Amino acid sequence: MLVFARFGLMADLALLMGLPLFWWAMGVAGSRVVLVALALGGMALSALWLLASGASMTGTPMLPPDWATAEILLTMTPIGPVLAVRAAALLAALVLAVAGRTRLVLIPAAVAAATIAWTGHAGATEAMAGTIHRAADVAHIWAASGWIGALAALLHAVTVRRPNVDRVAVMLAKFALLGTVFVATLVVTGVVNSLMIVGIADLPALAGSRYGWLLGAKLLLFAAMLGLAALNRWRLTPALERGDGAIGALRLSLAVETGAAIAIMALVALLGTLDPMG
């Protein structure tokens, strides 16, 4: 259940930040209903994660809830301040979404997404190394959220009953530069995070660990996403602009890329609960 809660939170908060970012970049208003649902979902999933974390720590079933352990986590560990910041950010996002200020939701959503960095391996790193690790992790989370939000919006645009091909082509062209920034950020911060978690001296040991195999699977999926993104940018987008009827191929490419992103989030949710050297 802890892995499920982590996965749900990452997906929810990534969309809550990524969708407004994409809408802002495209110059469109976006959906208020979707953002309200995501903000409420983030609150519910945070509560689920808290209960699942307590159950994992005590080795007991999550139901019925162990409120005593939850109180200890909230009042005597860093989890309390982290969840307080996230709750405030999600409440602000909810208020802005209800008010129809969908683009402004990006600001509190970015804060809420950043709190994930304090609930994984980066949160356990101490001193200056911890500051560097968490900064890299926040940048990694923001870049991943931007990419995931763009995938969700683009996939929706090509799967409606009658896609507006010209509009999709414009969206893809506008996203090209932002997508390049996301990829570069993910690569650089991914290297920093890996070195902070494992250490240069222990990198060879990953080959024989469960953590190492799962990390390898994540990297292969990331490489597949890069390949599909390159296909979309250099082949399918120009084909759309020429009117060559590439919408079907683009729909398939975006669906597979989104599936890879979902699989990566599931792996990250699991990796965050494992000992890298275990």
N, C-alpha and C positions, 0 to 999 in steps of 0.2 A: 504493500500500500504506500510506503514511503516513496518508492520509485515512481509510482503512478501519480502521487501528489506533486512530486518534483516536475515530472513531465507536463502535467496539466498546467502548473504555474508558469513554467517556461513558455509553453505555447500561448497561453492566455496573455501574459505580459508582453511577449514579443509582438503579438498582433495589436495589442492596445497601443504600443508605441509605433510599430511599423506601419500600420494603416494610416494614421494621421500624417506621418512623415511622407509617405507616398502621395497622399492627397495634397499635401502642401507643395510637394515638388511638381505635381501635375497641375496645380492651380484649380482644384475642384473642392467642393464642400465636404463630401463624404457622408457617411450614414451615421446619424445620431443614435439610432436604435442599436446598431452593432456595438458602438462604443459603450453605451449604457450596459449592455449585456456583458461585455468584456470586463468592465469595471466591477460589476457585481460578482462576476465569476472569479475575478482576482481575489476579492474578499473571501468568498466561500472556499476557494482552493487554499488560501493562506491559513484559514482555520483548520482545514483538513490536513495540511502539511504539519501544523503545530501538533495536532493529535497523533499523527503518524510518527512524528519525530519522537514524541514522548513514549509511544508504544515500542518503538525500535530501541530506545535507550534502556527501557526497563525489561524488555523481553516479554511483554504481555500483549494480549489482543487489544486492538484499538477500540473495540466496543465491548462493554460500555466504556465511555471516555474516562481516562484517569485525570480528573481535574486537578488533583494535587500535584502531579508531575507537570501538568501544563502551567500551573501557577509558578512552580519553581523555575521553569524555562523562561517564563515571562518576566520574573522579578529578580532572578539571580544569575542570569546568563546574558550574553550579548544578543540573544534571539529577541528579547523583549524590545530593546530600542530599535532593532532592525524592523520588526513587525509594526512598531508604532510609526516609524517613518513611512513604511509601505502603506499602512492604513490611511494616514493623512494624505498621501499622494493619490491613492485610489479614490478617496472621498472627493478630493479636488477634481480629479478626472471625471468622476460621476457628475458633479455639479456643472462642470463646463459642458459635458456631453448633453445633459438635460437642457441646458440653456442654448444649445445649438452651436456652441463655439468649438466645433469639431477639430479645427486645426490647433487651437490652443491646448487641446487635450494632450498633445505631444509633450509638453513640458512636464506635467506631473507624471505622465506615463513613463517618461525617461527616468525619472527618479525612482518610480516603483520597480522598473526593470533592473535598475542598477543595484537594488538591494539584494538581488540574487547572488551577487558576488560575495556577500557576507555570510551566505548559508552553505557554501561549498568549501573546497580545499583552500581557496584564497582567504576565506575568513579565519582559517586556522594558522595562517602564516604570520609571524610576529616581526616587530621592529620595522626597519626601513624596507627590508625584503617584503614584508607584508603590505606596505603601502604601495610599492611598485607592482606587486602581484595583483592587488585589488584594482589598481588603476588600469592595468592591462586587461583584467577580467571585465571591468565595466565597459571599456572600449570594445571588447570582443562581443559582449552582450548587445550593445547598441548597434554594432554593425550587423550582427546576426538578425536582430529584430528588424532592421531596415530591409534586409534581403527577404526575410519571411513575410513581412507585410506587403512588399512589392509582389512577391509570388502569389499571395492570396488575392490581391487586387487584380493582377493580370489574368490569373486563372479564371476568376469570376467574369472578367471582360470577354474572354474567348469562349466561355461555356454557356453564355446566355443564348436564348433561342435564335436570335439573329444578330450575331456579333457585328459591331461597327468596325470594319476592317481598317478604315482610314484612322479612326480614333486609336485603335490598338497599336498601329504602326507609329503614331505620334508618341504614345505613351512609352513604347519601347525605346524610341530614339531619345526621348527626354531622360529616361532612366539610365542610359548607357554610362554617362560620367559618374553618376551617383553609385551605380553598381560597381564600377571599377574601384572607387574609394572604399566601398564595403569589403570587396575581396582583398585589397591590399591591407586593410586594417585587420581582417580576420587572419591573414597569413602571419603578419608581424606579431600580433598579440597572441596568436596560437602558439608560436614558437616560445615567446616569453612565458606563457602559462605552463607549457610543458617543462621548460627548464626549471621553473620555480617549484613545480610539484615533484618532479623526479630528481632533478640535478644532473649535471653533465656526466659525472662519474658513474651514475647508476643507470644511464640510458640503455646500455647493452642488456641490463637485467630485465628490461621490459619484454624482450623477446620470449621469455619463458614464463611470463605472468598472465593471468586472466586480464588484468588491467591493460597490459600491452597489446593483447590480441583485440580487445574491444576498441582501444585507441586506434589500432591499425584499420579496423573496419570503419571507424568514423572518418579517417583520412581518405580511405578509398571512396566512400560516399561523397566526401567533399570534392574530391577530384572529379567524380562523375558530374556533380553539380556545376563545376567550373567548365567542363566540356559542353554540357547542355547550354549553359549561359553563353559560351562562345558561339555555339551553333545558332542560338537565337539572335545574337547581335550581328554576326557576320554573314549568315546565310538567310535566315528566315525573315528578319526585319527588312533587308533590302528586297526580298521576294514580295513581301506584303506591299512595300512602297511601289513596286512595279506592277502590282495587281496580278501576280502570278498564282493566286489561289493557294497560298501556303498556310491558311488558317488552321486546317486540319493537322498539319505537321506541327504547327506551333502549339496547338491545344495538347497534343500528345507529349511534346517536349516539356511544356510547363507542368503537366500532370506528373510526369516522371520526376522532374526536378523537385516538385513539391513533396512527392513521396520520399525522395532521398532526404529532404530537409526534416520531415517528420521522423524518419528513422534516426537521423543524427541527434535530434532532440531526445529521443528515447534512450540512445546510447549515453548521451551526456547526463541524463537523469540517473542512469545506473552508475556511470563512472564516478559521479559525485558522492556515492555511498561506499566506494571501495577504497581499500588501501593500495596505493600504486605498487608497493613492493610485496603485497600479499599474495 
